[in-house]
């Protein structure tokens, strides 16, 4: 099977919500995941989120995660998944 494309986060805007702009490829979805700390190996998928793909760029947005983590420190990553 084809390997996932390399994803690069090119911009993160934090306001009332979080908007992550990343590189992408048509046919793949950008799935945002988070951890509240770096202990352990499990990442949690952020739900709900919205994702749109336009001209090689993914725009992913979701609610802020301070309430979930109980802290303003949150670690994010974008995982690609074939559609």
Buried (B, 14 or more C-beta within 10 A) or exposed (E): EEEEBEBEBEEEEEEEEBBBBBBBBEEBBBBBBBBBEEEEEEBEEBEEBEBEBEEEBBBBBBBBBEEEBEEEEBEBEBEBEEE
